[in-house]
Amino acid sequence: QVQLVESGGGLVQPGGSLRLSCAASRSISDVRRVGWYRQAQGKQRELVAAIGSGGTTTYDDSVKGRFTISRDHAKNTVYLQMNSLKPEDTAVYYCNYNVRRLAVTYNYWGQGTQVTVSS
């Protein structure tokens, strides 16, 4: 079983930066997409950034130009660089690996890391 461990969250002032990491316990094959989701209190989980198997990235409009997703295959780690943070970015952030293998889709989730943007 694959384990994903997120880290890098914390308390930051508006305008500040954080870099989240999502480390997989082992190399994962047949990954279609890796995404960073967030869930604010009382709201549904939403996708904020994703990177496809070919390296194509997509972002939610609310974070475009401020967040950058990247992947280090050698370290089995995906990053989310978050700049110009706003109070509305406050949420628990989760990474997700979407895997398609032999016509079956698997979704692996980390435990989440809290990001709080406040002065």
KOLMAR-588536 format. One record per residue: residue number from 1; x, z negated, y negated of N, C-alpha, C, O in turn. Coordinates in nm, 4 decimals, decimal comma. Example, Ala and Ser with C-alpha at 12.3 -4.5 7.8 and 13.67 -1.06 7.14 Angstrom:
1 | 1,3190 | -0,7800 | 0,5690 | 1,2300 | -0,7800 | 0,4500 | 1,3200 | -0,7800 | 0,3300 | 1,4236 | -0,8465 | 0,3319
2 | 1,2850 | -0,7080 | 0,2250 | 1,3670 | -0,7140 | 0,1060 | 1,2900 | -0,7870 | -0,0030 | 1,3409 | -0,8039 | -0,1138
# end
This chain:
1 | 0,0840 | 0,0000 | 0,1188 | 0,0000 | 0,0000 | 0,0000 | 0,0877 | 0,0000 | -0,1239 | 0,1874 | -0,0718 | -0,1311
2 | 0,0496 | 0,0806 | -0,2204 | 0,1261 | 0,0897 | -0,3443 | 0,0820 | -0,0205 | -0,4391 | -0,0368 | -0,0500 | -0,4515
3 | 0,1782 | -0,0799 | -0,5048 | 0,1482 | -0,1775 | -0,6093 | 0,1987 | -0,1243 | -0,7425 | 0,3086 | -0,0695 | -0,7517
4 | 0,1169 | -0,1415 | -0,8448 | 0,1537 | -0,1024 | -0,9803 | 0,1618 | -0,2283 | -1,0646 | 0,0713 | -0,3116 | -1,0615
5 | 0,2692 | -0,2421 | -1,1392 | 0,2867 | -0,3605 | -1,2223 | 0,3095 | -0,3161 | -1,3657 | 0,4082 | -0,2496 | -1,3972
6 | 0,2154 | -0,3545 | -1,4523 | 0,2294 | -0,3248 | -1,5949 | 0,3032 | -0,4389 | -1,6639 | 0,2959 | -0,5543 | -1,6218
7 | 0,3736 | -0,4044 | -1,7695 | 0,4416 | -0,5042 | -1,8520 | 0,4573 | -0,4488 | -1,9922 | 0,4345 | -0,3304 | -2,0170
8 | 0,4966 | -0,5365 | -2,0834 | 0,5242 | -0,4925 | -2,2195 | 0,4179 | -0,5269 | -2,3210 | 0,4365 | -0,5033 | -2,4404
9 | 0,3071 | -0,5821 | -2,2761 | 0,2031 | -0,6200 | -2,3703 | 0,2417 | -0,7433 | -2,4496 | 0,3438 | -0,8069 | -2,4233
10 | 0,1585 | -0,7759 | -2,5470 | 0,1858 | -0,8937 | -2,6275 | 0,1097 | -0,8905 | -2,7574 | 0,0184 | -0,8101 | -2,7763
11 | 0,1487 | -0,9792 | -2,8470 | 0,0888 | -0,9891 | -2,9794 | 0,1781 | -0,9174 | -3,0803 | 0,2986 | -0,9418 | -3,0859
12 | 0,1192 | -0,8304 | -3,1584 | 0,1952 | -0,7556 | -3,2580 | 0,1113 | -0,7431 | -3,3851 | -0,0117 | -0,7410 | -3,3790
13 | 0,1769 | -0,7351 | -3,4974 | 0,1061 | -0,7194 | -3,6244 | 0,0609 | -0,5745 | -3,6434 | 0,1202 | -0,4832 | -3,5858
14 | -0,0413 | -0,5533 | -3,7217 | -0,0826 | -0,4150 | -3,7514 | 0,0352 | -0,3350 | -3,8063 | 0,1127 | -0,3836 | -3,8887
15 | 0,0465 | -0,2120 | -3,7591 | 0,1584 | -0,1269 | -3,7980 | 0,2783 | -0,1389 | -3,7066 | 0,3723 | -0,0601 | -3,7172
16 | 0,2768 | -0,2357 | -3,6176 | 0,3887 | -0,2567 | -3,5277 | 0,3855 | -0,1649 | -3,4065 | 0,2994 | -0,0779 | -3,3935
17 | 0,4826 | -0,1875 | -3,3181 | 0,4971 | -0,1024 | -3,1993 | 0,5145 | -0,1871 | -3,0743 | 0,5643 | -0,2995 | -3,0790
18 | 0,4723 | -0,1305 | -2,9634 | 0,4963 | -0,1873 | -2,8312 | 0,5213 | -0,0724 | -2,7338 | 0,4736 | 0,0394 | -2,7535
19 | 0,5965 | -0,1022 | -2,6292 | 0,6114 | -0,0047 | -2,5217 | 0,5664 | -0,0688 | -2,3913 | 0,6237 | -0,1678 | -2,3457
20 | 0,4638 | -0,0109 | -2,3330 | 0,4141 | -0,0584 | -2,2047 | 0,4848 | 0,0161 | -2,0911 | 0,5193 | 0,1336 | -2,1034
21 | 0,5046 | -0,0544 | -1,9827 | 0,5639 | 0,0061 | -1,8635 | 0,4717 | -0,0151 | -1,7443 | 0,4041 | -0,1174 | -1,7344
22 | 0,4697 | 0,0802 | -1,6561 | 0,3935 | 0,0706 | -1,5316 | 0,4872 | 0,1102 | -1,4189 | 0,5192 | 0,2279 | -1,4019
23 | 0,5308 | 0,0120 | -1,3425 | 0,6269 | 0,0368 | -1,2360 | 0,5567 | 0,0383 | -1,1007 | 0,4851 | -0,0555 | -1,0658
24 | 0,5777 | 0,1447 | -1,0258 | 0,5219 | 0,1540 | -0,8914 | 0,6205 | 0,0954 | -0,7903 | 0,7421 | 0,1047 | -0,8073
25 | 0,5652 | 0,0346 | -0,6845 | 0,6495 | -0,0327 | -0,5853 | 0,7300 | 0,0660 | -0,5013 | 0,8284 | 0,0290 | -0,4373
26 | 0,6873 | 0,1907 | -0,5024 | 0,7618 | 0,2940 | -0,4302 | 0,7239 | 0,4295 | -0,4882 | 0,6308 | 0,4406 | -0,5679
27 | 0,7962 | 0,5305 | -0,4476 | 0,7644 | 0,6659 | -0,4908 | 0,6277 | 0,7063 | -0,4344 | 0,5958 | 0,6771 | -0,3191
28 | 0,5496 | 0,7725 | -0,5157 | 0,4155 | 0,8143 | -0,4754 | 0,4093 | 0,9662 | -0,4779 | 0,4429 | 1,0290 | -0,5783
29 | 0,3666 | 1,0241 | -0,3682 | 0,3579 | 1,1697 | -0,3616 | 0,2147 | 1,2143 | -0,3928 | 0,1211 | 1,1343 | -0,3924
30 | 0,2009 | 1,3444 | -0,4197 | 0,0702 | 1,4066 | -0,4426 | -0,0045 | 1,3458 | -0,5617 | -0,1272 | 1,3357 | -0,5609
31 | 0,0700 | 1,3064 | -0,6618 | 0,0063 | 1,2504 | -0,7811 | -0,0474 | 1,3634 | -0,8668 | 0,0270 | 1,4529 | -0,9070
32 | -0,1764 | 1,3590 | -0,8943 | -0,2354 | 1,4618 | -0,9819 | -0,2202 | 1,4227 | -1,1276 | -0,1955 | 1,5065 | -1,2143
33 | -0,2354 | 1,2938 | -1,1523 | -0,2328 | 1,2494 | -1,2906 | -0,2045 | 1,0998 | -1,2959 | -0,2496 | 1,0239 | -1,2100
34 | -0,1304 | 1,0589 | -1,3963 | -0,1118 | 0,9171 | -1,4250 | -0,1714 | 0,8916 | -1,5625 | -0,1421 | 0,9630 | -1,6585
35 | -0,2543 | 0,7902 | -1,5709 | -0,3204 | 0,7627 | -1,6967 | -0,3043 | 0,6184 | -1,7400 | -0,2863 | 0,5280 | -1,6584
36 | -0,3115 | 0,5997 | -1,8710 | -0,3220 | 0,4655 | -1,9279 | -0,4652 | 0,4502 | -1,9799 | -0,5128 | 0,5306 | -2,0600
37 | -0,5313 | 0,3470 | -1,9331 | -0,6654 | 0,3140 | -1,9772 | -0,6598 | 0,1819 | -2,0542 | -0,5639 | 0,1054 | -2,0440
38 | -0,7645 | 0,1585 | -2,1304 | -0,7753 | 0,0278 | -2,1952 | -0,9210 | -0,0174 | -2,1922 | -1,0145 | 0,0627 | -2,1892
39 | -0,9354 | -0,1479 | -2,1933 | -1,0688 | -0,2066 | -2,1959 | -1,0701 | -0,3215 | -2,2945 | -1,0069 | -0,4251 | -2,2737
40 | -1,1435 | -0,3005 | -2,4020 | -1,1610 | -0,4060 | -2,5008 | -1,2741 | -0,4977 | -2,4550 | -1,3588 | -0,4584 | -2,3747
41 | -1,2743 | -0,6179 | -2,5063 | -1,3742 | -0,7150 | -2,4652 | -1,5138 | -0,6613 | -2,4946 | -1,5426 | -0,6185 | -2,6064
42 | -1,5988 | -0,6637 | -2,3950 | -1,7358 | -0,6197 | -2,4121 | -1,7554 | -0,4692 | -2,4115 | -1,8663 | -0,4210 | -2,4346
43 | -1,6499 | -0,3949 | -2,3853 | -1,6597 | -0,2489 | -2,3856 | -1,6177 | -0,1912 | -2,2509 | -1,5572 | -0,2593 | -2,1680
44 | -1,6511 | -0,0650 | -2,2316 | -1,6126 | 0,0020 | -2,1077 | -1,4661 | 0,0434 | -2,1119 | -1,4069 | 0,0613 | -2,2183
45 | -1,4106 | 0,0577 | -1,9934 | -1,2732 | 0,1047 | -1,9838 | -1,2680 | 0,2505 | -2,0270 | -1,3543 | 0,3301 | -1,9900
46 | -1,1660 | 0,2854 | -2,1057 | -1,1531 | 0,4223 | -2,1545 | -1,0118 | 0,4732 | -2,1333 | -0,9147 | 0,3976 | -2,1366
47 | -1,0031 | 0,6042 | -2,1113 | -0,8736 | 0,6683 | -2,0936 | -0,8132 | 0,6966 | -2,2305 | -0,8781 | 0,7578 | -2,3153
48 | -0,6906 | 0,6529 | -2,2529 | -0,6278 | 0,6775 | -2,3828 | -0,5172 | 0,7817 | -2,3750 | -0,4921 | 0,8524 | -2,4726
49 | -0,4505 | 0,7922 | -2,2599 | -0,3418 | 0,8892 | -2,2466 | -0,3219 | 0,9204 | -2,0992 | -0,3428 | 0,8353 | -2,0127
50 | -0,2814 | 1,0433 | -2,0722 | -0,2577 | 1,0835 | -1,9340 | -0,1464 | 1,1867 | -1,9289 | -0,1223 | 1,2604 | -2,0246
51 | -0,0787 | 1,1898 | -1,8135 | 0,0247 | 1,2898 | -1,7912 | 0,0010 | 1,3506 | -1,6538 | -0,0118 | 1,2796 | -1,5541
52 | -0,0046 | 1,4840 | -1,6505 | -0,0306 | 1,5527 | -1,5259 | 0,0957 | 1,5725 | -1,4439 | 0,2062 | 1,5407 | -1,4878
53 | 0,0768 | 1,6259 | -1,3235 | 0,1905 | 1,6449 | -1,2334 | 0,2947 | 1,7393 | -1,2913 | 0,4132 | 1,7284 | -1,2600
54 | 0,2507 | 1,8314 | -1,3751 | 0,3435 | 1,9255 | -1,4372 | 0,4006 | 1,8772 | -1,5684 | 0,4797 | 1,9469 | -1,6319
55 | 0,3606 | 1,7580 | -1,6093 | 0,4136 | 1,7016 | -1,7330 | 0,3240 | 1,7202 | -1,8548 | 0,3566 | 1,6739 | -1,9640
56 | 0,2123 | 1,7873 | -1,8361 | 0,1196 | 1,8057 | -1,9492 | 0,0576 | 1,6721 | -1,9881 | 0,0147 | 1,5951 | -1,9022
57 | 0,0534 | 1,6457 | -2,1172 | -0,0020 | 1,5186 | -2,1656 | -0,1309 | 1,5414 | -2,2433 | -0,1488 | 1,6440 | -2,3090
58 | -0,2191 | 1,4443 | -2,2344 | -0,3427 | 1,4468 | -2,3118 | -0,3645 | 1,3076 | -2,3706 | -0,3225 | 1,2065 | -2,3143
59 | -0,4312 | 1,3061 | -2,4850 | -0,4543 | 1,1810 | -2,5558 | -0,5964 | 1,1765 | -2,6103 | -0,6553 | 1,2783 | -2,6467
60 | -0,6487 | 1,0551 | -2,6145 | -0,7748 | 1,0351 | -2,6840 | -0,7489 | 1,0539 | -2,8332 | -0,6404 | 1,0242 | -2,8831
61 | -0,8493 | 1,1033 | -2,9022 | -0,8328 | 1,1284 | -3,0454 | -0,7932 | 1,0020 | -3,1223 | -0,7230 | 1,0097 | -3,2231
62 | -0,8375 | 0,8878 | -3,0752 | -0,8112 | 0,7630 | -3,1477 | -0,6636 | 0,7235 | -3,1463 | -0,6204 | 0,6437 | -3,2295
63 | -0,5854 | 0,7788 | -3,0522 | -0,4443 | 0,7409 | -3,0428 | -0,3505 | 0,8589 | -3,0647 | -0,2285 | 0,8424 | -3,0662
64 | -0,4070 | 0,9771 | -3,0814 | -0,3244 | 1,0966 | -3,0972 | -0,2316 | 1,0825 | -3,2179 | -0,2744 | 1,0449 | -3,3270
65 | -0,1053 | 1,1133 | -3,1961 | -0,0071 | 1,1012 | -3,3030 | 0,0554 | 0,9638 | -3,3135 | 0,1542 | 0,9460 | -3,3847
66 | -0,0009 | 0,8660 | -3,2435 | 0,0539 | 0,7294 | -3,2482 | 0,1084 | 0,6852 | -3,1132 | 0,2062 | 0,6107 | -3,1078
67 | 0,0470 | 0,7297 | -3,0042 | 0,0880 | 0,6901 | -2,8696 | 0,1559 | 0,8067 | -2,8003 | 0,1220 | 0,9229 | -2,8227
68 | 0,2528 | 0,7734 | -2,7153 | 0,3214 | 0,8750 | -2,6357 | 0,3347 | 0,8265 | -2,4921 | 0,3870 | 0,7180 | -2,4666
69 | 0,2871 | 0,9077 | -2,3991 | 0,3011 | 0,8751 | -2,2572 | 0,4184 | 0,9535 | -2,2000 | 0,4389 | 1,0700 | -2,2339
70 | 0,4948 | 0,8888 | -2,1133 | 0,6073 | 0,9558 | -2,0494 | 0,6257 | 0,8993 | -1,9093 | 0,5741 | 0,7927 | -1,8758
71 | 0,7013 | 0,9739 | -1,8279 | 0,7173 | 0,9343 | -1,6885 | 0,8617 | 0,9514 | -1,6466 | 0,9227 | 1,0551 | -1,6726
72 | 0,9162 | 0,8505 | -1,5820 | 1,0517 | 0,8547 | -1,5274 | 1,0383 | 0,8548 | -1,3756 | 1,0149 | 0,7503 | -1,3150
73 | 1,0529 | 0,9720 | -1,3143 | 1,0337 | 0,9841 | -1,1698 | 1,1384 | 0,9036 | -1,0930 | 1,1083 | 0,8454 | -0,9888
74 | 1,2597 | 0,9005 | -1,1438 | 1,3678 | 0,8302 | -1,0728 | 1,3399 | 0,6806 | -1,0630 | 1,3800 | 0,6150 | -0,9668
75 | 1,2704 | 0,6272 | -1,1641 | 1,2415 | 0,4832 | -1,1671 | 1,0991 | 0,4522 | -1,1229 | 1,0579 | 0,3361 | -1,1238
76 | 1,0233 | 0,5550 | -1,0842 | 0,8829 | 0,5347 | -1,0449 | 0,8069 | 0,4579 | -1,1532 | 0,7282 | 0,3679 | -1,1235
77 | 0,8312 | 0,4942 | -1,2766 | 0,7755 | 0,4197 | -1,3893 | 0,7140 | 0,5152 | -1,4912 | 0,7675 | 0,6225 | -1,5191
78 | 0,6013 | 0,4733 | -1,5453 | 0,5342 | 0,5460 | -1,6523 | 0,5301 | 0,4543 | -1,7739 | 0,5091 | 0,3336 | -1,7615
79 | 0,5502 | 0,5123 | -1,8897 | 0,5559 | 0,4358 | -2,0134 | 0,4450 | 0,4790 | -2,1085 | 0,3953 | 0,5915 | -2,1025
80 | 0,4084 | 0,3877 | -2,1953 | 0,3201 | 0,4196 | -2,3067 | 0,3817 | 0,3596 | -2,4319 | 0,3784 | 0,2383 | -2,4526
81 | 0,4375 | 0,4458 | -2,5144 | 0,4927 | 0,4021 | -2,6425 | 0,3801 | 0,4013 | -2,7440 | 0,3150 | 0,5033 | -2,7669
82 | 0,3576 | 0,2864 | -2,8043 | 0,2469 | 0,2706 | -2,8985 | 0,3032 | 0,2347 | -3,0346 | 0,3646 | 0,1293 | -3,0510
83 | 0,2827 | 0,3212 | -3,1316 | 0,3294 | 0,2988 | -3,2680 | 0,2111 | 0,2866 | -3,3632 | 0,0984 | 0,3224 | -3,3290
84 | 0,2376 | 0,2366 | -3,4807 | 0,1343 | 0,2237 | -3,5846 | 0,0086 | 0,1589 | -3,5285 | -0,1025 | 0,2085 | -3,5472
85 | 0,0281 | 0,0484 | -3,4602 | -0,0842 | -0,0168 | -3,3933 | -0,1858 | -0,0702 | -3,4921 | -0,1522 | -0,1145 | -3,6020
86 | -0,3116 | -0,0647 | -3,4496 | -0,4235 | -0,1090 | -3,5318 | -0,4981 | -0,2205 | -3,4578 | -0,4887 | -0,2306 | -3,3355
87 | -0,5710 | -0,3028 | -3,5303 | -0,6489 | -0,4077 | -3,4625 | -0,7432 | -0,3517 | -3,3561 | -0,7679 | -0,4171 | -3,2547
88 | -0,7950 | -0,2337 | -3,3780 | -0,8868 | -0,1744 | -3,2797 | -0,8174 | -0,1275 | -3,1525 | -0,8839 | -0,0850 | -3,0580
89 | -0,6840 | -0,1346 | -3,1489 | -0,6114 | -0,1045 | -3,0251 | -0,6053 | -0,2266 | -2,9325 | -0,5567 | -0,2174 | -2,8197
90 | -0,6543 | -0,3393 | -2,9805 | -0,6546 | -0,4607 | -2,8993 | -0,7392 | -0,4416 | -2,7740 | -0,8567 | -0,4058 | -2,7818
91 | -0,6781 | -0,4659 | -2,6588 | -0,7458 | -0,4453 | -2,5310 | -0,6511 | -0,4834 | -2,4182 | -0,5326 | -0,5087 | -2,4397
92 | -0,7063 | -0,4868 | -2,2983 | -0,6221 | -0,4932 | -2,1786 | -0,5925 | -0,3493 | -2,1372 | -0,6835 | -0,2676 | -2,1235
93 | -0,4653 | -0,3197 | -2,1177 | -0,4225 | -0,1847 | -2,0829 | -0,3873 | -0,1783 | -1,9346 | -0,3163 | -0,2636 | -1,8814
94 | -0,4391 | -0,0748 | -1,8700 | -0,4189 | -0,0556 | -1,7261 | -0,3576 | 0,0816 | -1,7010 | -0,3907 | 0,1788 | -1,7690
95 | -0,2687 | 0,0887 | -1,6037 | -0,2227 | 0,2207 | -1,5625 | -0,2928 | 0,2595 | -1,4322 | -0,3325 | 0,1748 | -1,3523
96 | -0,3059 | 0,3876 | -1,4150 | -0,3767 | 0,4427 | -1,2993 | -0,3027 | 0,5628 | -1,2449 | -0,2643 | 0,6524 | -1,3201
97 | -0,2826 | 0,5648 | -1,1142 | -0,2299 | 0,6834 | -1,0464 | -0,3465 | 0,7479 | -0,9714 | -0,4106 | 0,6848 | -0,8873
98 | -0,3723 | 0,8728 | -1,0030 | -0,4758 | 0,9495 | -0,9329 | -0,4061 | 1,0433 | -0,8348 | -0,3316 | 1,1330 | -0,8743
99 | -0,4318 | 1,0206 | -0,7073 | -0,3600 | 1,0913 | -0,6011 | -0,4596 | 1,1716 | -0,5185 | -0,5678 | 1,1233 | -0,4850
100 | -0,4220 | 1,2932 | -0,4866 | -0,5054 | 1,3780 | -0,4015 | -0,4243 | 1,4165 | -0,2798 | -0,3234 | 1,4861 | -0,2914
101 | -0,4681 | 1,3712 | -0,1612 | -0,3906 | 1,3932 | -0,0390 | -0,4858 | 1,4261 | 0,0745 | -0,5757 | 1,3484 | 0,1065
102 | -0,4649 | 1,5420 | 0,1348 | -0,5487 | 1,5878 | 0,2470 | -0,6971 | 1,5780 | 0,2120 | -0,7772 | 1,5241 | 0,2885
103 | -0,7312 | 1,6303 | 0,0968 | -0,8692 | 1,6396 | 0,0489 | -0,9327 | 1,5044 | 0,0196 | -1,0545 | 1,4957 | 0,0037
104 | -0,8527 | 1,3999 | 0,0123 | -0,9045 | 1,2675 | -0,0217 | -0,8375 | 1,2209 | -0,1509 | -0,7165 | 1,2347 | -0,1691
105 | -0,9192 | 1,1658 | -0,2390 | -0,8682 | 1,1156 | -0,3668 | -0,8492 | 0,9646 | -0,3607 | -0,9370 | 0,8912 | -0,3154
106 | -0,7335 | 0,9201 | -0,4071 | -0,7032 | 0,7785 | -0,4136 | -0,6759 | 0,7419 | -0,5590 | -0,6158 | 0,8192 | -0,6337
107 | -0,7202 | 0,6249 | -0,5971 | -0,6898 | 0,5726 | -0,7294 | -0,6226 | 0,4369 | -0,7151 | -0,6773 | 0,3444 | -0,6551
108 | -0,5023 | 0,4272 | -0,7719 | -0,4286 | 0,3021 | -0,7708 | -0,4274 | 0,2452 | -0,9122 | -0,4048 | 0,3167 | -1,0098
109 | -0,4525 | 0,1139 | -0,9208 | -0,4594 | 0,0475 | -1,0510 | -0,3625 | -0,0697 | -1,0557 | -0,3376 | -0,1367 | -0,9555
110 | -0,3090 | -0,0925 | -1,1745 | -0,2324 | -0,2126 | -1,1971 | -0,3242 | -0,3265 | -1,2370 | -0,4459 | -0,3102 | -1,2446
111 | -0,2643 | -0,4423 | -1,2624 | -0,3431 | -0,5621 | -1,2932 | -0,3788 | -0,5721 | -1,4404 | -0,4633 | -0,6526 | -1,4794
112 | -0,3143 | -0,4903 | -1,5216 | -0,3426 | -0,4896 | -1,6644 | -0,2464 | -0,5749 | -1,7440 | -0,1903 | -0,6722 | -1,6936
113 | -0,2282 | -0,5367 | -1,8698 | -0,1452 | -0,6142 | -1,9619 | -0,2176 | -0,6211 | -2,0962 | -0,2680 | -0,5206 | -2,1463
114 | -0,2215 | -0,7399 | -2,1525 | -0,2970 | -0,7622 | -2,2765 | -0,2164 | -0,7170 | -2,3979 | -0,0992 | -0,7516 | -2,4133
115 | -0,2813 | -0,6398 | -2,4826 | -0,2245 | -0,6015 | -2,6120 | -0,3165 | -0,6558 | -2,7201 | -0,4362 | -0,6270 | -2,7212
116 | -0,2607 | -0,7336 | -2,8098 | -0,3375 | -0,7901 | -2,9205 | -0,2696 | -0,7520 | -3,0512 | -0,1522 | -0,7816 | -3,0734
117 | -0,3462 | -0,6855 | -3,1369 | -0,2951 | -0,6434 | -3,2673 | -0,3660 | -0,7260 | -3,3734 | -0,4860 | -0,7102 | -3,3960
118 | -0,2914 | -0,8133 | -3,4375 | -0,3526 | -0,9052 | -3,5329 | -0,2463 | -0,9589 | -3,6271 | -0,1300 | -0,9757 | -3,5903
119 | -0,2895 | -0,9851 | -3,7493 | -0,1997 | -1,0461 | -3,8461 | -0,2152 | -1,1979 | -3,8455 | -0,1471 | -1,2672 | -3,9211
# end
